[in-house]
Amino acid sequence: MFFNRANVRSPRLLRYPRRLKLVAIITVLLFASALVVAALASWRQDNLTQSLREDTSWVAYKLDRDAVQLLNHLLSASRAEMPPVVQNELNMRFELLYSRLMLLQEGEVNSLITDIEGAGQLLTQIGQQMEPLDLLFAPHEVLDQLPIVLIEAELEALTQLTERFVITINGYLAESATEERRVLSALYKLLMTLLVGMSLAVLLVIAFLIREMRESATARRRQEQLSQQLEVTAEQAQAANHAKSDFLAMVSHEIRTPLNGVIGMSELLSEPASSAQVEDYARTIHESANQLLAMINEILDFSKIEAGHLTLEASPTELRPLVDSVVALFEPRSRAKGVALSMHIDPLVPRWVMADAGRLRQILLNLVANATKFTDHGAITVRVSSTVEHLLLEVSDTGCGISEEQQTALFEPFQQAGASVARRYGGTGLGLAICKRLSEAMNGQLGVQSRLGQGSTFWCKLPLIKAMPVEAVLPNEQTRNFAGTSLLLVEDNAINRKVATGLLSRLGCEVVCAENGQDALDMAASLPVHLIFMDIQLPDMDGLMVTRHLREQGGWLADVPIIAMTAGGNDRQRCLAAGMNDYITKPLSLLALGDVLALHLSPSALARKTTLPAQVQGDTFEHDVFEHNVFEHNVLNADTLIMLQESLGDEHLINLVALYHQQISDYVSQLSAYLATPEASFSEQARQQIVRLAHQLRGESLSMGAEALAAKAKRLEVLAREEGNTKSQLDESLGVVRHTAARTHSALKRWRQKQSSTKG
């Protein structure tokens, strides 16, 4: 029984050591194989190192030999005129010599030479010695005769250096061989000792080491990947945090500056003040508010572009008026600084092109504004040229210029040329970023060429698509009298209602207000009006739904112009799809409201006064006719117009009236531009220009029978001639001229219609 148990247990005891021995043998064999491979690799590496040293020695030797042979051939050459064949042969030998030097200066050979004490310095000296020789050697086709004496002197110095170089290399090789033999002997002894110790240790732990190494390698790779991800995330978060901090600091400063003007001047307005002070306070508030609005518009434009909501509306655009308007806008400001602003359009540029006129004008405005801001003397030039495929806009100035380092980040958002520039000139740093993204959206490019202290040239290259001319009937800028026009204003905010009502009343409109959508529907059902201003955000239903309900009722509501008033910039398509005719963005202005009314309340639209339901027609129409008769009587001299009609005929008189309207618009625009300059920059030259323009406006108005406008122009001329009058008085007088010009325009139009109906 006991024997049987021993027989059963003994195989298990024998089998376990055999497995261990098998594993140990395999491990030893693998380890030995590894040692053999390592030895072979080391031997191979030693061979490669030795080969490299031999190659270096050989190249150094050939360098020295080639230098000596070149010198010998030169000495054997005739001192007299050298044959071209000999000269070319010498040049080829020199090229070979130079190639030897290049081999020593590149790759692993150069690394080895650098490690040799003194060899690197000698190689540098050889290279320096070769430089004058490179200038002295040339083929016979390039140089008729070689300067033999100079070449001999330089070659003698070169051979001395190459000889020392070869000696240094050979010495290094000898020392290396001795050192390697000594090290190799010591390594053999150490290797035998290590092999014995490592063999014993490996047999015990090799299995565990392999497993641990694999696990460690896997963990390390994961940790490295995680570390890299964390670093990238941290950098992105830090960059975003810095950008956010910079943006908040910049926006805070840029908002507080004009906001300080608004709050401060409004507090001063609440105190007793003279009329001149009140006017100055109001102007400061208006300028500060416009500055604040411009900055908000920049931020909104940029956010719209970044969000991918930018839409372009390409249409036939006449280039010259567009560029003229930009130049005319900045001409008074540049003139006040003593900077000449000029424009040049190449005759080959097509007159009409397909482009988004508003975005193209925005790019030009920003570029010219920057040039005007950063140019204190010299000139600014706007150039327009074209090729077969591209339209090129350039704005050049003689300002402070931009360094190359600053140019790299110039078109990035919230970036300016420097901290000092930001402090001095202000701004959000978004203008150029917006321009670049707009040009890219139009499949174009935007760039700059500049040198510090020598000015800059910003250019915008866009695809050139020619367009056919179109005739657009635009509302006259001076038509701002809408007496007798009834409007429905749908606005829930009390302040917005107050502002809109006040501005529309200034334009002569009669305004009825509704505070929500249901009130608007009830009022529209019982009170026909000529136009409806509709807010988008209302408390009970939005303005889009109210518009749909109004259009569904039919009748006069199917055709009445409905204008959206929105604070957003992406509502245009939604408004038009809901049945609205147009939209206007807040904050509202007198000019913007007047433009919208003039566009949608054309004579044909205003004629609806006579076609309104009977219950609202009667007395109102008779009152309007009476007002118009008195209006024309006070504005025009009918005898002068009749005389012109008899002398010129109807057709020529119509053309003359149209030309007169254009002249009035041009004169008023130029007068407004001259008076737009700050009080401190208002010069005597600007005053003289106002006198000239007012005098011309007076003369042409008298010729056309516009006696009221002529009288107001004369008043402005007299005020401008007298030095004691302030710019605010001239502004007030120009406002009267502008209002009278609008009345004159309306009176002439009605006179022409009356004459046509009388003859018909």
Buried (B, 14 or more C-beta within 10 A) or exposed (E): EEEEEEEEEEEEEEEEEEEEEEEBEEBBEEBEEEBEEEEEEEEEEEEEBBEBBEBBBEBBBBBBBBBBBBBEEBEEBEEEEBEEEBBBEBBEBBEBBBEBBEBBBEEEBBEBBEEBEBBBBBBEBBBEBBEBBEEBBBEBEEEEEBEBEEBBEBBEBBBEBBBBBBBBBEBBBEEBEEEBEEEEEEEEEEBEEEEEEEBEEBBEEBEEEEEEEEEEEEEEEEEEEEEEEEEEEEEEEEEEEEEEEEBEEBBEEBBEBBBEBBEBBBEBBEEEEEEEEBBBBEBBBBBBBEBBBBBBBBBBBBEBBEEEEBEEEBEBBBBEEBBBEBBBBBBBBBBBBEBBBEBEBEEEBBEBBBBBBEBBBBBBBBBBBBBBBBBEEEBBBBBBBBEEEEBBBBBBBBBBBBEEEBBEEBBEBBBBBEEEBBEEEBBBBBBBBBBBBBBEBBEBBBBBEBEBEEBBBBBBBBEBBEBEEEEEEEBBBBBBBBBBBBBBBBBBBEEBBEBBBEBBEEBEBBBBBBBBBBBBBEBBEEEBBBBBBBBBEBEEBBBBEBBBBBBEEEEBBEEBBBBBBBEBBEBBEBBEEBBBBBBBBBEBBEEBBBBBBBBBBBEEBBEBBEEBEEEBBEEBBEEBEEEBEEBBEEBBBEEBBBEBBEEEEEEEBBEBBEEBBEBBBEBBBBBBBBBEBEEEEBBEEBBEBBBEBBBBBBEBBBEBBBBBBBBBBBBBBEBBBEEEBBBBBBBBBBEBBBBBBBBBBBBBBBBBEEBEEEEE
